[in-house]
Amino acid sequence: PCSNNLEFVQDITIPDGTEVLAGSTFVKTWRFKNEGPCTWTTSYHLVFSYVSDTGKNGVFTPPAPVAFPENVVPGEEIDISVTLTAPTKAEAYQVVFVLQNDKGYSIPLTNTSTYEFYVLFVVR
């Protein structure tokens, strides 16, 4: 079996703290590098994990999983995007995601003890 590892390279869109309009739709894009020996296929997915909630946040509708748009060989980078709809309540939100392989296992970020990455935005 192949082991997967990924490196978070950078936020392409929606840097941390970006303000978005209540109820608006926006696209978050991240860049990742395949740091493992396995080729990532279009059967791999970006998957919603959870949203921060202090009990006072507005309703957030989780996005469906997003399939990788192309195969990614070891050492290559890929941009992966997800379309999100901002809640209608003005508040800061952190929406957390993971990347999963074709068997549904989360791929760890190299040099960390986590599988998660996020988008952090403020609804106005």
ROSE-4610 file (N, C-alpha, C; in Angstrom, 1 decimal, always signed):
// ROSE-4610
residu = [P/P/P/C/C/C/S/S/S/N/N/N/N/N/N/L/L/L/E/E/E/F/F/F/V/V/V/Q/Q/Q/D/D/D/I/I/I/T/T/T/I/I/I/P/P/P/D/D/D/G/G/G/T/T/T/E/E/E/V/V/V/L/L/L/A/A/A/G/G/G/S/S/S/T/T/T/F/F/F/V/V/V/K/K/K/T/T/T/W/W/W/R/R/R/F/F/F/K/K/K/N/N/N/E/E/E/G/G/G/P/P/P/C/C/C/T/T/T/W/W/W/T/T/T/T/T/T/S/S/S/Y/Y/Y/H/H/H/L/L/L/V/V/V/F/F/F/S/S/S/Y/Y/Y/V/V/V/S/S/S/D/D/D/T/T/T/G/G/G/K/K/K/N/N/N/G/G/G/V/V/V/F/F/F/T/T/T/P/P/P/P/P/P/A/A/A/P/P/P/V/V/V/A/A/A/F/F/F/P/P/P/E/E/E/N/N/N/V/V/V/V/V/V/P/P/P/G/G/G/E/E/E/E/E/E/I/I/I/D/D/D/I/I/I/S/S/S/V/V/V/T/T/T/L/L/L/T/T/T/A/A/A/P/P/P/T/T/T/K/K/K/A/A/A/E/E/E/A/A/A/Y/Y/Y/Q/Q/Q/V/V/V/V/V/V/F/F/F/V/V/V/L/L/L/Q/Q/Q/N/N/N/D/D/D/K/K/K/G/G/G/Y/Y/Y/S/S/S/I/I/I/P/P/P/L/L/L/T/T/T/N/N/N/T/T/T/S/S/S/T/T/T/Y/Y/Y/E/E/E/F/F/F/Y/Y/Y/V/V/V/L/L/L/F/F/F/V/V/V/V/V/V/R/R/R]
num = [1/1/1/2/2/2/3/3/3/4/4/4/5/5/5/6/6/6/7/7/7/8/8/8/9/9/9/10/10/10/11/11/11/12/12/12/13/13/13/14/14/14/15/15/15/16/16/16/17/17/17/18/18/18/19/19/19/20/20/20/21/21/21/22/22/22/23/23/23/24/24/24/25/25/25/26/26/26/27/27/27/28/28/28/29/29/29/30/30/30/31/31/31/32/32/32/33/33/33/34/34/34/35/35/35/36/36/36/37/37/37/38/38/38/39/39/39/40/40/40/41/41/41/42/42/42/43/43/43/44/44/44/45/45/45/46/46/46/47/47/47/48/48/48/49/49/49/50/50/50/51/51/51/52/52/52/53/53/53/54/54/54/55/55/55/56/56/56/57/57/57/58/58/58/59/59/59/60/60/60/61/61/61/62/62/62/63/63/63/64/64/64/65/65/65/66/66/66/67/67/67/68/68/68/69/69/69/70/70/70/71/71/71/72/72/72/73/73/73/74/74/74/75/75/75/76/76/76/77/77/77/78/78/78/79/79/79/80/80/80/81/81/81/82/82/82/83/83/83/84/84/84/85/85/85/86/86/86/87/87/87/88/88/88/89/89/89/90/90/90/91/91/91/92/92/92/93/93/93/94/94/94/95/95/95/96/96/96/97/97/97/98/98/98/99/99/99/100/100/100/101/101/101/102/102/102/103/103/103/104/104/104/105/105/105/106/106/106/107/107/107/108/108/108/109/109/109/110/110/110/111/111/111/112/112/112/113/113/113/114/114/114/115/115/115/116/116/116/117/117/117/118/118/118/119/119/119/120/120/120/121/121/121/122/122/122/123/123/123/124/124/124]
x = [+0.8/+0.0/+0.9/+0.3/+1.1/+0.7/+1.7/+1.4/+1.3/+0.4/+0.2/+0.7/+1.3/+1.6/+1.5/+1.0/+0.9/+1.5/+1.9/+2.4/+1.4/+1.0/+0.2/+1.2/+0.9/+1.9/+1.4/+0.1/-0.4/-1.9/-2.4/-3.8/-3.7/-4.6/-4.6/-5.7/-6.8/-7.9/-8.3/-9.0/-9.6/-8.6/-7.6/-6.7/-7.4/-6.8/-7.4/-7.8/-9.1/-9.6/-10.4/-10.5/-11.2/-12.6/-13.1/-14.5/-15.3/-16.5/-17.4/-18.8/-19.6/-21.0/-21.9/-22.7/-23.7/-24.5/-24.5/-25.2/-24.6/-23.4/-22.8/-22.0/-21.8/-21.1/-19.7/-18.7/-17.3/-16.5/-15.4/-14.6/-13.3/-13.0/-11.7/-10.8/-9.6/-8.6/-7.3/-6.9/-5.6/-4.6/-3.3/-2.3/-1.7/-1.6/-0.9/+0.1/+1.1/+2.1/+2.1/+2.2/+2.2/+3.5/+3.7/+4.9/+5.1/+4.2/+4.3/+4.8/+4.9/+5.3/+4.2/+2.9/+1.7/+1.3/+0.8/+0.1/-1.3/-1.7/-3.1/-3.9/-5.1/-5.9/-7.2/-8.0/-9.2/-10.3/-9.9/-10.7/-10.4/-9.4/-9.1/-10.1/-10.4/-11.3/-10.9/-11.4/-11.3/-12.7/-12.7/-13.9/-14.1/-15.3/-15.6/-15.5/-14.9/-14.7/-15.7/-15.5/-16.4/-16.3/-17.2/-17.1/-17.0/-16.2/-16.2/-17.6/-17.9/-19.2/-19.2/-19.5/-19.5/-20.9/-21.8/-23.2/-24.0/-23.3/-24.0/-23.8/-23.1/-22.9/-24.2/-24.2/-25.3/-25.3/-26.3/-26.4/-25.3/-24.6/-23.6/-23.9/-24.1/-24.4/-23.1/-22.7/-21.4/-21.4/-20.3/-20.2/-20.0/-20.4/-20.2/-18.7/-18.2/-16.8/-16.5/-15.2/-14.8/-13.7/-13.9/-12.9/-11.7/-10.5/-9.3/-9.5/-9.2/-9.5/-8.5/-7.4/-6.5/-5.6/-4.9/-3.9/-2.7/-2.1/-0.9/+0.2/+1.3/+2.4/+3.2/+4.0/+4.8/+5.7/+5.7/+6.5/+5.7/+4.6/+3.8/+2.9/+2.4/+1.5/+0.1/-0.9/-2.3/-3.0/-3.9/-4.8/-6.1/-6.7/-8.0/-9.0/-10.2/-11.1/-12.4/-13.1/-14.4/-15.3/-16.5/-17.5/-18.2/-18.2/-18.9/-19.9/-20.9/-21.9/-21.8/-21.5/-21.4/-22.7/-22.6/-23.8/-24.4/-25.6/-26.2/-26.0/-25.4/-25.1/-23.7/-23.5/-22.2/-21.4/-20.3/-19.4/-18.2/-17.2/-16.0/-16.3/-15.9/-16.1/-14.7/-14.5/-13.4/-14.0/-13.9/-14.4/-13.2/-13.3/-12.1/-12.4/-11.3/-11.4/-10.2/-10.3/-9.2/-9.2/-8.1/-7.9/-8.0/-8.8/-8.9/-8.5/-7.8/-7.4/-8.6/-8.4/-9.5/-10.1/-9.6/-10.2/-10.9/-10.9/-11.6/-10.7/-9.4/-8.5/-8.0/-7.9/-7.4/-5.9/-5.4/-3.9/-3.3/-2.2/-1.6/-0.8/-0.7/+0.2/+1.5/+2.6/+3.9/+4.4/+5.2/+5.8/+4.7/+3.6/+2.6/+2.0/+1.1/+0.4/-1.1/-1.4/-2.8/-3.0/-4.3/-4.8/-5.6/-5.8/-6.8/-6.1/-6.9/-6.6/-7.9/-7.9/-9.2/-9.2/-10.4/-10.6/-11.2/-10.7/-11.1/-11.6/-12.9/-13.5/-14.4/-14.7/-15.6/-16.8/-17.9/-19.2/-19.6/-19.8/-20.3/-21.7]
y = [-1.2/+0.0/+1.3/+2.3/+3.5/+4.5/+5.2/+6.2/+7.6/+8.4/+9.7/+10.8/+11.8/+13.0/+14.2/+15.3/+16.5/+17.7/+18.7/+19.9/+21.0/+21.8/+23.0/+24.0/+24.6/+25.5/+26.9/+27.2/+28.6/+28.7/+29.8/+30.2/+30.9/+30.5/+31.2/+32.3/+32.0/+33.0/+33.0/+34.0/+34.2/+34.0/+35.0/+34.9/+35.0/+34.5/+34.5/+35.9/+36.0/+37.3/+38.0/+37.5/+38.1/+38.4/+39.6/+39.9/+39.5/+38.8/+38.4/+38.9/+39.1/+39.6/+38.4/+38.7/+37.7/+37.1/+35.7/+35.0/+34.9/+35.6/+35.5/+34.2/+33.9/+32.7/+33.1/+32.4/+32.7/+31.4/+31.5/+30.3/+30.4/+29.4/+29.3/+28.3/+28.7/+27.8/+27.7/+26.5/+26.2/+25.6/+25.7/+25.0/+24.0/+22.7/+21.6/+21.0/+20.4/+19.6/+18.1/+17.2/+15.8/+15.4/+15.2/+14.9/+13.4/+12.6/+11.1/+10.4/+9.1/+8.3/+7.9/+8.2/+7.8/+8.9/+8.5/+9.5/+9.7/+10.9/+11.3/+11.2/+10.6/+10.5/+11.3/+11.3/+12.1/+11.4/+10.3/+9.6/+10.1/+11.0/+11.7/+12.9/+13.3/+14.4/+15.4/+16.6/+17.6/+17.4/+17.3/+17.0/+17.9/+18.4/+19.3/+18.4/+19.0/+18.4/+19.0/+20.3/+21.0/+22.5/+23.2/+24.7/+25.1/+26.1/+26.6/+27.1/+26.9/+27.3/+27.6/+28.8/+29.1/+29.1/+28.6/+28.6/+29.8/+30.8/+32.0/+32.2/+31.3/+31.5/+31.3/+31.7/+31.5/+30.1/+29.8/+28.5/+28.4/+27.3/+27.1/+25.8/+25.8/+24.6/+24.1/+22.9/+22.2/+21.9/+22.2/+21.8/+20.3/+19.8/+18.4/+18.2/+17.0/+16.7/+17.1/+17.6/+18.0/+17.1/+16.4/+15.5/+16.3/+15.7/+16.4/+16.5/+17.7/+17.9/+17.2/+16.7/+15.9/+15.1/+14.1/+13.3/+14.2/+13.8/+14.6/+13.6/+13.6/+12.7/+13.2/+12.4/+12.8/+14.0/+15.0/+16.3/+17.3/+17.0/+18.0/+18.8/+20.0/+20.8/+20.8/+21.1/+21.2/+22.2/+23.0/+23.9/+23.2/+23.3/+22.7/+23.8/+23.9/+24.9/+24.3/+25.0/+24.7/+26.0/+25.8/+26.9/+26.9/+28.0/+28.2/+29.3/+29.1/+30.2/+30.7/+32.0/+32.6/+32.5/+32.3/+32.3/+33.8/+33.9/+35.3/+36.1/+35.4/+36.2/+36.7/+38.0/+38.6/+38.0/+37.4/+36.7/+36.2/+35.8/+35.1/+33.6/+33.0/+31.6/+30.9/+29.7/+28.9/+27.6/+27.3/+26.1/+25.2/+24.0/+23.1/+21.9/+21.6/+20.5/+19.5/+18.4/+17.4/+17.0/+16.5/+15.8/+14.3/+13.6/+12.1/+11.4/+10.2/+9.4/+8.6/+7.7/+7.0/+6.0/+5.7/+4.8/+5.5/+6.9/+7.6/+8.0/+7.7/+8.0/+9.4/+10.2/+11.5/+11.5/+12.5/+12.6/+13.6/+13.1/+14.0/+15.1/+16.3/+17.4/+17.1/+17.2/+16.9/+17.9/+17.4/+18.3/+18.8/+18.2/+18.5/+17.3/+17.4/+16.3/+16.4/+17.0/+17.3/+16.9/+16.7/+16.4/+17.6/+18.6/+19.6/+20.9/+21.6/+22.9/+23.7/+25.0/+25.7/+27.0/+27.6/+28.9/+29.7/+30.9/+31.7/+33.0/+33.3/+34.5/+35.2/+36.5/+37.2/+37.7/+37.4/+37.8/+39.2/+40.0/+41.4/+41.6]
z = [+0.0/+0.0/+0.0/-0.6/-0.7/+0.4/+0.9/+2.0/+1.3/+1.7/+1.2/+2.2/+1.7/+2.5/+1.6/+2.2/+1.5/+2.2/+1.4/+1.9/+1.5/+2.5/+2.2/+1.6/+0.4/-0.2/+0.1/-0.3/+0.0/-0.3/+0.3/+0.0/-1.4/-2.3/-3.6/-3.5/-2.9/-2.8/-1.3/-0.9/+0.4/+1.5/+1.6/+2.7/+4.1/+5.1/+6.5/+6.8/+7.3/+7.7/+6.6/+5.4/+4.3/+4.7/+4.4/+4.7/+3.5/+3.8/+2.7/+3.1/+2.1/+2.4/+2.9/+3.8/+4.3/+3.2/+3.2/+2.1/+0.8/+0.6/-0.7/-0.9/-2.2/-2.6/-3.0/-2.6/-2.9/-3.1/-3.8/-4.1/-3.3/-2.5/-1.8/-2.6/-2.8/-3.5/-2.7/-2.5/-1.9/-2.8/-2.6/-3.4/-2.5/-2.9/-2.2/-3.1/-2.4/-3.1/-2.6/-3.6/-3.3/-2.7/-1.4/-0.8/-0.6/-1.0/-0.8/-2.1/-2.0/-3.2/-4.1/-3.7/-4.5/-5.4/-6.6/-7.4/-6.9/-6.8/-6.4/-7.7/-7.6/-8.8/-8.6/-9.6/-9.6/-8.6/-8.0/-7.0/-5.6/-5.5/-4.2/-4.1/-2.9/-2.6/-1.6/-1.7/-0.6/+0.1/+1.4/+2.1/+3.3/+3.5/+4.6/+5.9/+7.0/+8.2/+9.3/+9.6/+10.5/+10.4/+11.0/+11.1/+12.5/+12.8/+14.2/+14.6/+15.8/+16.3/+17.8/+18.1/+19.5/+20.1/+19.3/+19.7/+19.3/+18.6/+18.2/+16.7/+16.0/+14.6/+13.8/+12.6/+11.7/+11.1/+10.4/+9.7/+8.6/+8.6/+7.5/+6.8/+5.5/+4.7/+4.2/+4.7/+4.2/+2.8/+2.1/+0.7/+0.5/-0.7/-1.1/-1.3/-1.2/-1.5/-2.9/-3.1/-4.4/-4.8/-6.0/-6.6/-7.1/-7.0/-7.5/-9.0/-9.6/-11.0/-12.0/-11.4/-12.3/-11.4/-12.1/-11.3/-10.9/-9.8/-9.3/-8.9/-9.7/-9.4/-8.2/-7.6/-6.5/-6.9/-6.0/-6.3/-7.0/-7.6/-8.3/-7.3/-7.7/-7.0/-7.7/-6.9/-7.5/-6.7/-7.5/-6.9/-6.8/-5.6/-5.3/-4.8/-5.4/-5.0/-4.5/-3.7/-3.2/-3.2/-3.6/-3.5/-2.2/-1.5/-0.2/-0.3/+0.6/+0.8/+2.2/+2.3/+3.7/+4.4/+5.7/+6.6/+6.5/+7.0/+7.0/+8.3/+9.3/+10.5/+10.5/+10.8/+10.9/+12.0/+11.7/+12.7/+11.9/+12.7/+12.1/+12.0/+10.9/+10.7/+10.3/+10.8/+10.4/+9.9/+8.6/+8.0/+7.7/+8.3/+8.3/+7.3/+6.6/+5.5/+5.7/+5.0/+4.9/+3.4/+3.0/+1.7/+2.0/+1.2/+1.4/+0.1/+0.4/-0.8/-1.3/-2.3/-2.9/-2.0/-0.9/+0.1/+1.2/+1.2/+2.2/+3.4/+3.4/+4.5/+4.3/+5.4/+5.3/+5.1/+4.4/+4.1/+5.0/+5.7/+6.7/+6.0/+6.7/+6.3/+6.8/+6.0/+6.4/+7.5/+8.4/+9.4/+10.4/+10.5/+11.5/+12.0/+13.0/+13.5/+13.2/+12.1/+11.7/+10.3/+10.0/+8.7/+8.1/+9.0/+8.7/+8.2/+7.3/+6.9/+6.8/+6.6/+6.8/+5.9/+5.9/+5.4/+6.6/+6.8/+7.9/+7.3/+7.5/+6.9/+7.9/+7.6/+8.5/+7.6/+8.1/+7.4/+7.9/+6.9/+7.2/+6.6]
